Amino acid sequence: MPNLFVIDGSLFVTAGGVNPTSTIQALALYVADRIKQRLGNLFD
């Protein structure tokens, strides 16, 4: 699928010692900002 983005906790290979929710949220916001910046080029 072109332009399909999946942002979740699967990048963590094992369970950590703390809850990764905040890190997953931060990564999702970061990727969303990058997608927004490059929105004009996504549909070329």
N, CA, C and O atoms as CSV, one atom per row, in Angstrom:
chain,resi,resn,atom,element,x,y,z
A,1,MET,N,N,0.822,-1.161,0.000
A,1,MET,CA,C,0.000,0.000,0.000
A,1,MET,C,C,0.878,1.240,0.000
A,1,MET,O,O,1.664,1.434,0.927
A,2,PRO,N,N,0.765,2.069,-1.002
A,2,PRO,CA,C,1.490,3.332,-0.982
A,2,PRO,C,C,0.981,4.225,0.154
A,2,PRO,O,O,-0.215,4.274,0.442
A,3,ASN,N,N,1.901,4.914,0.773
A,3,ASN,CA,C,1.583,5.898,1.807
A,3,ASN,C,C,0.843,5.305,3.012
A,3,ASN,O,O,0.006,5.975,3.617
A,4,LEU,N,N,1.149,4.064,3.356
A,4,LEU,CA,C,0.598,3.447,4.560
A,4,LEU,C,C,1.634,3.573,5.671
A,4,LEU,O,O,2.769,3.119,5.525
A,5,PHE,N,N,1.244,4.182,6.762
A,5,PHE,CA,C,2.139,4.380,7.888
A,5,PHE,C,C,1.550,3.697,9.108
A,5,PHE,O,O,0.401,3.948,9.470
A,6,VAL,N,N,2.333,2.835,9.744
A,6,VAL,CA,C,1.897,2.151,10.960
A,6,VAL,C,C,2.844,2.567,12.077
A,6,VAL,O,O,4.045,2.303,12.018
A,7,ILE,N,N,2.302,3.206,13.073
A,7,ILE,CA,C,3.112,3.677,14.189
A,7,ILE,C,C,2.571,3.009,15.448
A,7,ILE,O,O,1.451,3.285,15.880
A,8,ASP,N,N,3.375,2.134,16.025
A,8,ASP,CA,C,2.944,1.458,17.243
A,8,ASP,C,C,4.160,0.992,18.033
A,8,ASP,O,O,5.283,1.409,17.749
A,9,GLY,N,N,3.948,0.157,18.993
A,9,GLY,CA,C,5.019,-0.296,19.866
A,9,GLY,C,C,5.798,-1.484,19.340
A,9,GLY,O,O,6.612,-2.042,20.075
A,10,SER,N,N,5.585,-1.892,18.107
A,10,SER,CA,C,6.266,-3.081,17.590
A,10,SER,C,C,7.761,-2.861,17.378
A,10,SER,O,O,8.495,-3.821,17.147
A,11,LEU,N,N,8.220,-1.628,17.452
A,11,LEU,CA,C,9.656,-1.401,17.293
A,11,LEU,C,C,10.439,-1.832,18.523
A,11,LEU,O,O,11.660,-1.974,18.463
A,12,PHE,N,N,9.750,-2.041,19.636
A,12,PHE,CA,C,10.403,-2.559,20.832
A,12,PHE,C,C,10.444,-4.085,20.740
A,12,PHE,O,O,9.401,-4.736,20.695
A,13,VAL,N,N,11.633,-4.643,20.712
A,13,VAL,CA,C,11.755,-6.091,20.500
A,13,VAL,C,C,11.387,-6.897,21.736
A,13,VAL,O,O,10.959,-8.044,21.602
A,14,THR,N,N,11.534,-6.351,22.915
A,14,THR,CA,C,11.157,-7.042,24.142
A,14,THR,C,C,10.464,-6.061,25.076
A,14,THR,O,O,10.521,-4.847,24.876
A,15,ALA,N,N,9.824,-6.591,26.074
A,15,ALA,CA,C,9.167,-5.736,27.057
A,15,ALA,C,C,10.226,-5.025,27.891
A,15,ALA,O,O,11.217,-5.630,28.300
A,16,GLY,N,N,10.011,-3.761,28.136
A,16,GLY,CA,C,10.950,-2.996,28.942
A,16,GLY,C,C,10.597,-3.040,30.411
A,16,GLY,O,O,9.615,-3.669,30.805
A,17,GLY,N,N,11.384,-2.383,31.204
A,17,GLY,CA,C,11.146,-2.341,32.635
A,17,GLY,C,C,10.106,-1.312,33.031
A,17,GLY,O,O,9.629,-1.315,34.166
A,18,VAL,N,N,9.748,-0.432,32.106
A,18,VAL,CA,C,8.751,0.599,32.376
A,18,VAL,C,C,7.703,0.574,31.277
A,18,VAL,O,O,7.907,-0.031,30.224
A,19,ASN,N,N,6.601,1.224,31.524
A,19,ASN,CA,C,5.517,1.295,30.550
A,19,ASN,C,C,5.947,2.180,29.371
A,19,ASN,O,O,6.332,3.330,29.582
A,20,PRO,N,N,5.886,1.664,28.133
A,20,PRO,CA,C,6.370,2.428,26.969
A,20,PRO,C,C,5.335,3.362,26.341
A,20,PRO,O,O,5.573,3.895,25.258
A,21,THR,N,N,4.200,3.569,26.995
A,21,THR,CA,C,3.125,4.343,26.380
A,21,THR,C,C,3.571,5.749,25.988
A,21,THR,O,O,3.278,6.198,24.880
A,22,SER,N,N,4.263,6.439,26.865
A,22,SER,CA,C,4.693,7.807,26.559
A,22,SER,C,C,5.667,7.844,25.386
A,22,SER,O,O,5.612,8.753,24.558
A,23,THR,N,N,6.548,6.864,25.317
A,23,THR,CA,C,7.495,6.803,24.201
A,23,THR,C,C,6.771,6.535,22.896
A,23,THR,O,O,7.097,7.145,21.878
A,24,ILE,N,N,5.801,5.643,22.899
A,24,ILE,CA,C,5.025,5.337,21.691
A,24,ILE,C,C,4.260,6.578,21.237
A,24,ILE,O,O,4.204,6.872,20.043
A,25,GLN,N,N,3.671,7.304,22.185
A,25,GLN,CA,C,2.954,8.533,21.835
A,25,GLN,C,C,3.901,9.568,21.237
A,25,GLN,O,O,3.561,10.222,20.250
A,26,ALA,N,N,5.074,9.721,21.820
A,26,ALA,CA,C,6.049,10.684,21.312
A,26,ALA,C,C,6.496,10.314,19.902
A,26,ALA,O,O,6.615,11.188,19.044
A,27,LEU,N,N,6.744,9.025,19.652
A,27,LEU,CA,C,7.139,8.590,18.318
A,27,LEU,C,C,6.020,8.809,17.305
A,27,LEU,O,O,6.283,9.211,16.172
A,28,ALA,N,N,4.784,8.549,17.699
A,28,ALA,CA,C,3.648,8.767,16.803
A,28,ALA,C,C,3.508,10.246,16.452
A,28,ALA,O,O,3.259,10.587,15.296
A,29,LEU,N,N,3.667,11.123,17.440
A,29,LEU,CA,C,3.588,12.556,17.166
A,29,LEU,C,C,4.730,13.019,16.268
A,29,LEU,O,O,4.530,13.853,15.384
A,30,TYR,N,N,5.913,12.484,16.490
A,30,TYR,CA,C,7.072,12.833,15.665
A,30,TYR,C,C,6.838,12.430,14.207
A,30,TYR,O,O,7.054,13.225,13.292
A,31,VAL,N,N,6.397,11.195,14.004
A,31,VAL,CA,C,6.154,10.721,12.633
A,31,VAL,C,C,5.008,11.496,11.993
A,31,VAL,O,O,5.068,11.807,10.803
A,32,ALA,N,N,3.970,11.811,12.756
A,32,ALA,CA,C,2.858,12.596,12.215
A,32,ALA,C,C,3.327,13.973,11.758
A,32,ALA,O,O,2.885,14.466,10.720
A,33,ASP,N,N,4.214,14.591,12.522
A,33,ASP,CA,C,4.773,15.888,12.111
A,33,ASP,C,C,5.564,15.760,10.815
A,33,ASP,O,O,5.466,16.627,9.946
A,34,ARG,N,N,6.343,14.699,10.672
A,34,ARG,CA,C,7.135,14.500,9.448
A,34,ARG,C,C,6.222,14.232,8.250
A,34,ARG,O,O,6.485,14.720,7.151
A,35,ILE,N,N,5.162,13.467,8.453
A,35,ILE,CA,C,4.202,13.215,7.366
A,35,ILE,C,C,3.558,14.527,6.950
A,35,ILE,O,O,3.398,14.795,5.759
A,36,LYS,N,N,3.188,15.343,7.930
A,36,LYS,CA,C,2.564,16.635,7.642
A,36,LYS,C,C,3.500,17.546,6.859
A,36,LYS,O,O,3.059,18.252,5.952
A,37,GLN,N,N,4.790,17.540,7.198
A,37,GLN,CA,C,5.758,18.361,6.497
A,37,GLN,C,C,5.934,17.915,5.044
A,37,GLN,O,O,6.173,18.740,4.163
A,38,ARG,N,N,5.814,16.618,4.801
A,38,ARG,CA,C,6.060,16.074,3.459
A,38,ARG,C,C,4.763,15.739,2.711
A,38,ARG,O,O,4.790,15.005,1.724
A,39,LEU,N,N,3.651,16.264,3.170
A,39,LEU,CA,C,2.345,15.937,2.600
A,39,LEU,C,C,2.275,16.212,1.105
A,39,LEU,O,O,1.629,15.463,0.372
A,40,GLY,N,N,2.918,17.257,0.649
A,40,GLY,CA,C,2.880,17.591,-0.770
A,40,GLY,C,C,3.540,16.541,-1.661
A,40,GLY,O,O,3.177,16.410,-2.829
A,41,ASN,N,N,4.501,15.795,-1.125
A,41,ASN,CA,C,5.231,14.799,-1.918
A,41,ASN,C,C,4.681,13.385,-1.773
A,41,ASN,O,O,5.131,12.479,-2.476
A,42,LEU,N,N,3.737,13.180,-0.895
A,42,LEU,CA,C,3.267,11.812,-0.634
A,42,LEU,C,C,2.481,11.227,-1.807
A,42,LEU,O,O,2.480,10.011,-2.002
A,43,PHE,N,N,1.834,12.048,-2.563
A,43,PHE,CA,C,0.942,11.539,-3.606
A,43,PHE,C,C,1.505,11.688,-5.010
A,43,PHE,O,O,0.757,11.683,-5.988
A,44,ASP,N,N,2.829,11.821,-5.113
A,44,ASP,CA,C,3.462,11.931,-6.441
A,44,ASP,C,C,3.522,10.586,-7.125
A,44,ASP,O,O,4.020,10.486,-8.247
